[in-house]
Amino acid sequence: MTNVIKSVCVLGAGVMGCNIAAHLANAGLNVLLLDQSNKNGERNANIQKNLDLFSKLKPNIFFAKNLKKRVIIGNFEENLKDITNYDWVIEAIIEDLTIKNNMFKNIDSILKDNKKNVIVTSNTSGLSVKGMCEGTSLKFRQNFLVTHFFNPVRYLHLLEIVPGDDTNPKHTILLSDLCNRVLGKGVIEAKESPNFIANRIGIYASLKSIHLMQQQGFSVQEIDYILGEQTGRPKSAVFKTLDIVGLDTFAHVTQNCFDSLPNDEEHSVFESPSFIKSMIEQKLLGRKTKQGFYKREKGLSYVLNLDSMKYEEKQKVKFPSIEAAKKISSLNEKMKSILNHSDKASNFVRDITVFVCVYAANRVFEISDSIEDIDNSMKWGFNWSKGPFEICDIIGVRKFIELSTNKGCNLPKWLHNDLLLEQDTFYVYKNNIKQVWDPNENRYIPVNECKKNTLNFSILKNSDSNIVKKLAVTNLIDLGDNILACEFNTKLNSVDFDILSDIEKSLDFCEKQNYKGLVLYNEGGHFSVGMNLWLVYMGIQAKQWKQIEEISKTFQDLCVRLKYSPTVTIAAPYNLTLGGGAELSMWCNKIEAHSELYMGLVEVGVGLIPGAGGNIEMIDRALLNIQNDRKIPLDIVLSRALQSIALAKVGTSALESKQLLYLSPQDGITMNKDLHLQTAKFSALSMISSGYNNSTRREFNLPGKEAYSNFKLMLNGMYEGGFMSEHDLKISLKIANLISGGDCNPNHPVTEQELLDLERETFLSLCGESKTFDRLEHMLKTNKPLRN
């Protein structure tokens, strides 16, 4: 069904329109972006200006710069009639019911005689479907629904779909499937209620936090310190998030709630605070005006004092309960620790937790019949680590009811169920299946992940029967069909001797027990930040050169085995995949990457070169398909690999990582993180069924000293131009020597093992450099690179 929609027209080239257009292009769709024409000069100048502005953000709204070519621009006056040629039209103009309604009437008149059923959707954050479609034809209403993307579109997983009373159900199914599999979104079907699910709960949570802040005498900075990562919220907490969203946008959504919800039991909470109105008047809108609750000026950070409405320099904030939570790794235990504390911050956390969870419980049936959908909306749309009902499970349902009653809160009748109170949680595991409380049927039902028939790693791991083997720092998890997953469990999934040993044992186990495939996978914040630098640092400090060489040799040998084992190996990297983590991935038979991949061989930053075969893999990728084509000078081809390694380039997406050669052309990219593990497993099964065999070690025809001379000229030019330091140049020349094949004869192939030996020798030589030691020490102390 996803192939039905291949082209999309986006109406509106503001923040949301440009972000949506970019993400559609990221997904491989053809896009037309329209807005009002410029009255003076080039008609599309303002549209192009906006698109250029948003595409300069870091990371880019596009996966790669060249994808901007997929977005064609135009204007309403000349090009609106062209929507008849597109499969899907997304409206993303100003959030004004009258303006949107007029636009849809205009679209209706254009499409009324069109034989093709063009689907039209609105990106409204909460306006009524009925109101937006007032005065349109039945045909239009049948093809109309809401697709509410969240900003930033590339990064926030949630997409709310809201059909109208007349919407053709087939369109809802079609778009849900497309947005899930092609755009990589977590799709939730919401009811037509003001601000739908995520904004209804999220806006309430923000405003209630502000009300409690004012009542209990906290500052802006204190609230952001309390309601951050230690309490399961994003780093941006409350006020930094509002700066990102924009105070004008926030006020608009807030006003929509206040106007549309006169009977809401918390109606007064939705009245926008006076200081927000004052900030909007003063154009203190957040990041878009470079000043909001926070601003930076002359290298210093300032925060707004809401009493004086003046900026003050940021100060360090501490509360004992939050400081204690920082020492705990599990979020569940962090929350329990904070809630059991008795300082001012813990009292605030207890209050806001109770009020938000009560509000969410009272919204069941009104905004959604599904507890799980409400939780996922907050996790996917607001980056909460846990949704309100999952937070209740940390407290326990009975304790939550007790705390709520003590606060004088009114709770819905559906909560007072004997079975629910007996289990004391909204989520349970029964018969190795994760289940969630269904308030409609008053019983536990399987969660949606099971219904979607996807591989949910957390659910798989919860069953001891799926844990095939526990090793020192890894687990082997059965994925079914003779495929295992090897899960890392070190801090930041860094690579050390335990990881190397465990993967070696995992391959032994697969080969002996006749498992056909092994997927390197985990669900940490990052796939792997690379080699544990302490091992190298301590070895250099003690001048234990043999031990350092052993580290590199052990790592290289494992990588070679990953490539040539009879067990098919798949790496499934995502987020940060750096240094040794990248090398582990690159030596697998195939990489199935998540689209949000930040991959790079960054060893130059600590004075080293990749020491586990990364250079050899980069040579292979550079030479792919041109080995027998002597028309292309090899030094030009290899220079791509050299620059990526020598400049420690990091791809800001899987696609850009492919352009930098960290991924090969045959490596896959999965848009939806929920489908990542399943896709990796399918890749293994596909290779197995096709009879994949990779037993022959590689040889390379490399250009040798002639290419090295050319590389030296290029690198010296970069040094003289100030693009690298003296030590960078020294390292880069060593990389150039390795990439060109060292002292090889261009007429005779260089074996893979010869290159691995040269790589290890080069790696060890740099370990003896004092400036390398300084770089390692600086990185370990500050987590920042030193360019000495």
ZABA-973884 format. One record per residue (C-alpha): x, y, z; residue in three letters. Coordinates in steps of 0.05 Angstrom, whole numbers, plus 5000, padded with zeros to 4 digits. Layout:
XYZAla
...
***
This chain:
500050005000Met
505850475013Thr
507450494938Asn
500950844923Val
503651504949Ile
509951734913Lys
509052484909Ser
506852994960Val
505153734958Cys
506354135022Val
502554785030Leu
506255285074Gly
513755405077Ala
514255605149Gly
517855205203Val
513154605199Met
512254625124Gly
519754625109Cys
521054085162Asn
515553635134Ile
517853745062Ala
525053575082Ala
523052935118His
518752705059Leu
524852815015Ala
529052415065Asn
524251845056Ala
525051854980Gly
518652194961Leu
518052754909Asn
515753404941Val
512754054917Leu
513054614970Leu
508355204961Leu
507055854997Asp
504856564982Gln
508956894928Ser
513657464941Asn
510458124919Lys
517058444900Asn
522458114858Gly
522957364849Glu
516157064865Arg
518956464904Asn
524656834938Ala
521756805008Asn
520156065002Ile
527255914979Gln
529956355035Lys
526055965088Asn
528055285060Leu
535355505057Asp
535055775128Leu
532155145159Phe
536754695119Ser
542755035151Lys
540854775219Leu
545754285251Lys
544253715244Pro
540853875178Asn
533353775168Ile
535553365107Phe
539352715116Phe
544252975064Ala
545053645029Lys
543553374960Asn
536653154982Leu
534353884980Lys
533953794904Lys
527953334914Arg
523953934939Val
521154354883Ile
518555034905Ile
512755444878Gly
507255924900Asn
499755884913Phe
498056384858Glu
501456004802Glu
502155284826Asn
496355104872Leu
492754814812Lys
498454314805Asp
496053924866Ile
491953494818Thr
498553164798Asn
500252954869Tyr
498052354911Asp
497952714978Trp
497053444997Val
499253665067Ile
496854345092Glu
501654685140Ala
499555415138Ile
498055875197Ile
494055555254Glu
487755965241Asp
481055605230Leu
478256125182Thr
484656145139Ile
485055395137Lys
477755325119Asn
478455815061Asn
484555425036Met
480754765038Phe
474855065001Lys
479755294947Asn
482954604943Ile
476054284940Asp
474354704879Ser
480854504845Ile
479953764859Leu
472453684849Lys
472953454777Asp
479453074786Asn
478452324776Lys
484352164821Lys
482752134896Asn
488052614922Val
488652534997Ile
488753205034Val
491053265106Thr
492153835155Ser
498053895201Asn
493854245253Thr
495954155325Ser
488854125349Gly
483554475307Leu
476954135292Ser
476453695230Val
469153895223Lys
470854635228Gly
476454605177Met
471954245127Cys
465854685136Glu
462854825068Gly
466854305029Thr
464053734987Ser
462853025011Leu
468252784964Lys
473253254996Phe
471353045066Arg
472052315047Gln
479152445026Asn
480852895085Phe
484052755153Leu
489153055201Val
496552845201Thr
499653215260His
507253195256Phe
511453435315Phe
517153925310Asn
522853785297Pro
519753305246Val
526152925233Arg
527252745306Tyr
520552695341Leu
517552005329His
510152165340Leu
505052285285Leu
497752355305Glu
492652145253Ile
485552405264Val
480152195214Pro
473652585208Gly
466652295209Asp
466652235133Asp
473852015122Thr
474651395079Asn
477750875127Pro
482250625071Lys
485851295071His
487051245146Thr
490050545137Ile
494150765077Leu
497251375111Leu
498351005176Ser
502450485139Asp
506250985097Leu
507951435156Cys
510050835199Asn
514350455149Arg
516750985100Val
517051615143Leu
519151225205Gly
513751515250Lys
510251235311Gly
503151315287Val
497351385336Ile
490151475316Glu
487252025360Ala
480152225372Lys
477652895348Glu
478353285412Ser
481853955425Pro
489353885416Asn
488653135408Phe
492952695455Ile
500152925463Ala
498953675464Asn
492953605510Arg
497153245563Ile
503753595547Gly
500954305549Ile
497354145614Tyr
503753865644Ala
507654495625Ser
502454975650Leu
501254595714Lys
508754605727Ser
508655355718Ile
502855435766His
506255005819Leu
512755375808Met
509456035824Gln
505755745884Gln
511955415913Gln
517055955897Gly
521655635847Phe
525655975792Ser
525755805718Val
532655495725Gln
530555075786Glu
524554785750Ile
528754585690Asp
533854275737Tyr
528453865772Ile
524253655712Leu
529953415669Gly
533052745656Glu
533052525729Gln
525452525728Thr
524752215659Gly
523752855620Arg
528353105563Pro
534453535577Lys
530554135554Ser
525654025612Ala
520054555613Val
522655255596Phe
528155045548Lys
522854645511Thr
518355255507Leu
524255655479Asp
525055115425Ile
517555095409Val
516855855410Gly
512756255461Leu
507956495407Asp
506455785384Thr
505755545456Phe
500956115472Ala
496755965411His
495955225430Val
494555425502Thr
489155915481Gln
485955385437Asn
485454935498Cys
482655495541Phe
477455685489Asp
475554975470Ser
475254645538Leu
470355055581Pro
468054425618Asn
475054145632Asp
476054055707Glu
482754405700Glu
480254945653His
483555515693Ser
490455195685Val
490155325610Phe
489756075619Glu
496456335594Ser
500656645650Pro
501557395648Ser
509057345641Phe
508256945576Ile
503857495548Lys
508958005569Ser
514657605536Met
510757555471Ile
509658315471Glu
517258405480Gln
518757905425Lys
522157435475Leu
519656835436Leu
525456355448Gly
530556095398Arg
527156415338Lys
528657105367Thr
534956865404Lys
532057045471Gln
526456745512Gly
527056435581Phe
534356355564Tyr
539256735521Lys
546756745506Arg
550657385500Glu
558157485493Lys
559356755511Gly
555256775575Leu
548556445590Ser
542856835621Tyr
536056635648Val
529857065656Leu
527757255726Asn
520157235723Leu
519357715781Asp
523558275752Ser
522858055679Met
530358175672Lys
535857695652Tyr
540757445704Glu
547057035694Glu
545656295703Lys
547656005770Gln
548855285793Lys
542654965822Val
542654365870Lys
537453985910Phe
539453365951Pro
534052925922Ser
536053065850Ile
543452995865Glu
542252325897Ala
538352095835Ala
544252265791Lys
548051695823Lys
542751185804Ile
542550885734Ser
535350615730Ser
529951125718Leu
525050725760Asn
529850745819Glu
531351485806Lys
523951645811Met
522951225873Lys
528951555906Ser
526352255890Ile
519152115911Leu
521551805977Asn
525752425992His
523053016033Ser
526453636005Asp
523154205967Lys
524753895899Ala
521953205915Ser
515453525941Asn
514853885875Phe
516153245835Val
510952875877Arg
505753415865Asp
506753495790Ile
507052735780Thr
500352635816Val
496853215780Phe
499253005710Val
497552265721Cys
490652445748Val
489452905688Tyr
491552345640Ala
487051845675Ala
481152315669Asn
482452395594Arg
481651655579Val
475551555533Phe
475652305516Glu
482152335477Ile
483751595470Ser
481050925494Asp
488150655499Ser
492750755559Ile
498650535516Glu
497151055462Asp
497051605514Ile
503751375542Asp
506851305473Asn
504351995453Ser
508152315510Met
514451905497Lys
514452005422Trp
511852725420Gly
514953035482Phe
520952585492Asn
518752345560Trp
522351705580Ser
515851435608Lys
508651605597Gly
503951805654Pro
501251095665Phe
508250795663Glu
510151305717Ile
504151085757Cys
506850375754Asp
513250615788Ile
509050885845Ile
503950325844Gly
496650425826Val
494250365898Arg
499450875924Lys
497751335866Phe
490351315885Ile
492251465957Glu
496652065938Leu
491352325891Ser
485852275943Thr
490252645994Asn
490953205943Lys
483353245935Gly
483553005863Cys
477452685831Asn
479152015798Leu
475251655743Pro
471051055762Lys
474850575716Trp
480950615762Leu
477250285819His
477449575791Asn
479148985836Asp
483548635785Leu
487449275769Leu
488349435843Leu
490648715856Glu
495948755802Gln
497749465823Asp
500449645754Thr
497549845687Phe
502649395650Tyr
503948665666Val
507548075635Tyr
503347455627Lys
505546835590Asn
511647215565Asn
507247735533Ile
507048465555Lys
499848665569Gln
496549335585Val
490149495623Trp
484149605577Asp
479250075612Pro
473849895561Asn
473949155575Glu
476649185646Asn
482048685632Arg
489248635608Tyr
490448575534Ile
496948495492Pro
500449145477Val
500349415406Asn
507549195392Glu
505148475392Cys
499248645347Lys
503948975297Lys
508048335295Asn
514548705306Thr
520548475346Leu
520348865411Asn
527048755445Phe
524848965514Ser
519148465512Ile
523647915485Leu
528748025540Lys
523448005594Asn
522547255582Ser
528046815609Asp
526346305555Ser
528846795502Asn
535546925536Ile
539646365506Val
546246545541Lys
548747065590Lys
556047265583Leu
560347755620Ala
557548405590Val
553048145534Thr
546747735527Asn
544847265471Leu
537447355455Ile
533446885411Asp
530047255354Leu
527146625325Gly
528646275258Asp
535646075282Asn
537746805291Ile
540847085355Leu
541947795377Ala
548247975416Cys
546548545464Glu
551948995493Phe
551449225565Asn
557549665580Thr
557350405597Lys
555450765532Leu
556650085500Asn
564050235496Ser
568549675471Val
573249335520Asp
576448645527Phe
570048365557Asp
565948585496Ile
571148295448Leu
571347645487Ser
563847595491Asp
562747695416Ile
568147175403Glu
564446685449Lys
557846875415Ser
560646665348Leu
563346025379Asp
556345885407Phe
552846025341Cys
557545575302Glu
557144995351Lys
549645045362Gln
548245145288Asn
545145845294Tyr
545346145224Lys
545546895240Gly
548047375293Leu
545548095299Val
549648605339Leu
544249015373Tyr
542549395436Asn
537649905462Glu
542050395498Gly
542351135484Gly
547750985432His
550050375394Phe
557350465416Ser
561751065430Val
567850655411Gly
573850355446Met
574650445521Asn
580350955518Leu
582550805589Trp
585550155565Leu
589950505515Val
591451095561Tyr
593650655619Met
597850225572Gly
601450835545Ile
602551115614Gln
605750455636Ala
609350375569Lys
606249685561Gln
607149675486Trp
605848925479Lys
599249005516Gln
597149575470Ile
598949165409Glu
594948585438Glu
588849035444Ile
589249225371Ser
590848505348Lys
585148205389Thr
580348725361Phe
582748615289Gln
582147855296Asp
575047915321Leu
573148375263Cys
576147885213Val
572147325245Arg
565747735241Leu
566747785166Lys
568747065151Tyr
564846665201Ser
559946155172Pro
554846505216Thr
551847105178Val
553347735218Thr
549048365216Ile
550449015254Ala
544549455272Ala
547650125292Pro
544050765310Tyr
545551435342Asn
552951495362Leu
556950945329Thr
564151185334Leu
571150905329Gly
571250185351Gly
563650145348Gly
563950345275Ala
569449835261Glu
565449275292Leu
559549465248Ser
563649545184Met
566648855189Trp
559948505195Cys
557148185131Asn
552048745127Lys
549849365165Ile
542449515175Glu
542850225202Ala
537450655233His
536651295194Ser
538851705254Glu
545951465254Leu
551951885274Tyr
557751455250Met
565151605243Gly
572251375252Leu
574351925300Val
580851655327Glu
584952245300Val
581652665355Gly
585552265407Val
591952235366Gly
590951545337Leu
588551195275Ile
583050665271Pro
586550045298Gly
581449485287Ala
581149445212Gly
577150085199Gly
582250335148Asn
581849685109Ile
574249725106Glu
574750445081Met
579550225026Ile
574749685005Asp
568850155002Arg
572750674963Ala
575050154912Leu
568449804905Leu
566549694832Asn
572650054804Ile
578249544817Gln
578649354744Asn
577150044716Asp
584050364706Arg
581051004676Lys
579851284746Ile
586251474783Pro
586451064848Leu
589051644889Asp
582852054872Ile
578351474891Val
582151334956Leu
582352064976Ser
575052004997Arg
576951485048Ala
583051885070Leu
579152525082Gln
573652175122Ser
578851855168Ile
583952415172Ala
578752955186Leu
574952495234Ala
568552635196Lys
562052395227Val
555852265186Gly
549852635213Thr
545052105185Ser
545551405157Ala
545251685087Leu
550952175099Glu
554851615133Ser
554051235068Lys
556751825029Gln
562751845075Leu
563951095061Leu
562450855131Tyr
556550475101Leu
557250085036Ser
552350134979Pro
548949474998Gln
547949665071Asp
540749805089Gly
537450405124Ile
531150325167Thr
527050955179Met
522950695238Asn
526850515301Lys
521150055322Asp
522449635260Leu
530049655264His
531248985298Leu
526048635254Gln
529248905191Thr
536148685214Ala
533547985226Lys
530247975157Phe
536948195126Ser
540247595159Ala
534847115136Leu
535147385065Ser
542747285061Met
542146585090Ile
536646385042Ser
540746644983Ser
546646205003Gly
551246775024Tyr
558446545030Asn
564247005047Asn
570146545059Ser
575346855012Thr
580147365043Arg
580948005003Arg
586648284962Glu
587349014939Phe
590849344881Asn
593649974912Leu
597750534881Pro
603450574933Gly
608451134938Lys
606051534878Glu
599251634909Ala
602451774976Tyr
606252364945Ser
599752644919Asn
596452544986Phe
602252895020Lys
601453514976Leu
593953534991Met
594953455067Leu
600553975070Asn
595854455035Gly
590554325088Met
595754435143Tyr
598155085113Glu
590955305105Gly
589655215179Gly
585054615172Phe
589354165215Met
594754215268Ser
601853965263Glu
600053315300His
593853235256Asp
598453275196Leu
603152745225Lys
597352275237Ile
594252415170Ser
600652255133Leu
600951585168Lys
593751455146Ile
595651665075Ala
601351165076Asn
596750615098Leu
591050785050Ile
595850794991Ser
598550105010Gly
605150305042Gly
611350085005Asp
607449644957Cys
608349494883Asn
602349764845Pro
602649164799Asn
601948654855His
595848584901Pro
596548744975Val
593248235020Thr
588248415073Glu
592848135127Gln
598748565103Glu
594449185110Leu
592048965179Leu
599248875201Asp
601149565173Leu
595149875209Glu
597149555275Arg
604349785267Glu
602050495251Thr
597150495310Phe
602750285358Leu
607650805331Ser
602751365347Leu
601751105418Cys
609051295431Gly
607752025413Glu
607352505472Ser
602152925437Lys
597752305429Thr
598252185504Phe
596252915516Asp
590252835470Arg
587952195505Leu
588752515574Glu
584953135553His
579252735523Met
578652295586Leu
578652905631Lys
574153375591Thr
570652935540Asn
572953435487Lys
578353355434Pro
585053715440Leu
587953995376Arg
595254045395Asn
***
